[in-house]
Amino acid sequence: MAKASPVDEAIERLLRKRLPLGGEPVLARIDDGPPQRGFLYRTAAPFPPLARELKAPNGETFKIQVSCSADGYVLVTWGHQRRP
C-alpha cells in the first residue's frame, strides 16, 4: 500500500470515528493514476451517490465519493485528484 498522506490519515480517522468498522482493513488501489483508498459498508436501503472535492491546507485536492449498490453495499473512496 502506498504511503498515506496526512490528509488520507485524517479522512481515515474521521471515518473510523463516525462509522464503526469492526476492524475491516482499508482498501487501497494504486494504478497509473493517483492513489485511492476506501472502506466498504452495508446499508439497509440504497441511496444516490454522493461526492465532494476538498482542498487540503497544503493545496492538494482530494475527492471523496460514496457509492451504493442496489443491494446495499456502500463504498466510500477518497484520493488525490489528477492534475491537468
C-alpha positions as CSV (number, residue, x, y, z in Angstrom):
1,M,0.0,0.0,0.0
2,A,1.3,3.5,-0.8
3,K,2.3,5.7,2.0
4,A,-0.7,7.6,3.2
5,S,-0.6,11.4,3.2
6,P,-1.7,13.4,6.3
7,V,-5.0,14.1,4.5
8,D,-5.5,10.3,3.9
9,E,-4.8,9.6,7.5
10,A,-7.2,12.4,8.7
11,I,-10.1,11.1,6.5
12,E,-9.5,7.5,7.7
13,R,-9.5,8.7,11.4
14,L,-12.8,10.6,10.8
15,L,-14.5,7.5,9.1
16,R,-13.3,5.2,11.8
17,K,-14.7,7.6,14.5
18,R,-18.0,8.2,12.8
19,L,-18.7,4.8,11.2
20,P,-17.5,1.8,13.3
21,L,-15.6,-0.6,11.0
22,G,-15.2,-3.6,13.2
23,G,-11.5,-3.9,12.2
24,E,-12.0,-4.2,8.4
25,P,-8.9,-3.2,6.6
26,V,-8.8,-0.1,4.4
27,L,-8.8,-0.8,0.7
28,A,-6.1,0.7,-1.5
29,R,-5.7,0.9,-5.2
30,I,-2.7,2.2,-7.0
31,D,-2.6,2.2,-10.8
32,D,-1.4,4.7,-13.4
33,G,-3.4,7.4,-11.5
34,P,-3.2,8.8,-8.0
35,P,-3.5,6.5,-5.0
36,Q,-7.1,5.9,-3.9
37,R,-8.3,4.4,-0.6
38,G,-11.7,3.2,0.5
39,F,-13.9,1.5,3.1
40,L,-16.8,-1.0,2.5
41,Y,-20.0,-0.7,4.4
42,R,-23.5,-2.2,4.2
43,T,-26.8,-0.3,4.5
44,A,-30.4,-1.4,4.7
45,A,-31.6,0.9,1.9
46,P,-29.8,2.1,-1.2
47,F,-29.2,5.8,-1.8
48,P,-27.9,8.0,-4.6
49,P,-24.2,8.6,-5.0
50,L,-22.5,11.5,-3.1
51,A,-19.3,13.3,-4.0
52,R,-17.3,16.2,-2.6
53,E,-14.0,17.8,-3.6
54,L,-11.8,19.1,-0.8
55,K,-8.7,21.2,-0.7
56,A,-6.1,20.5,2.0
57,P,-4.2,23.3,3.6
58,N,-1.1,22.3,1.6
59,G,-3.1,22.9,-1.7
60,E,-3.7,19.2,-2.6
61,T,-7.1,18.4,-4.0
62,F,-9.0,15.3,-2.8
63,K,-12.3,13.8,-3.9
64,I,-14.5,11.8,-1.5
65,Q,-17.2,9.6,-3.1
66,V,-19.9,7.5,-1.5
67,S,-21.4,4.9,-3.9
68,C,-24.2,2.5,-3.0
69,S,-25.2,-0.6,-5.0
70,A,-28.9,-1.7,-5.4
71,D,-28.3,-4.4,-2.8
72,G,-27.0,-2.0,-0.1
73,Y,-23.2,-2.3,-0.4
74,V,-21.6,1.1,0.2
75,L,-18.1,2.0,-1.0
76,V,-16.6,5.2,0.5
77,T,-13.5,6.2,-1.5
78,W,-11.1,9.1,-1.5
79,G,-7.8,10.0,-3.1
80,H,-5.7,12.7,-4.8
81,Q,-7.1,14.3,-7.9
82,R,-5.3,14.1,-11.2
83,R,-3.6,17.3,-12.1
84,P,-4.3,18.6,-15.6
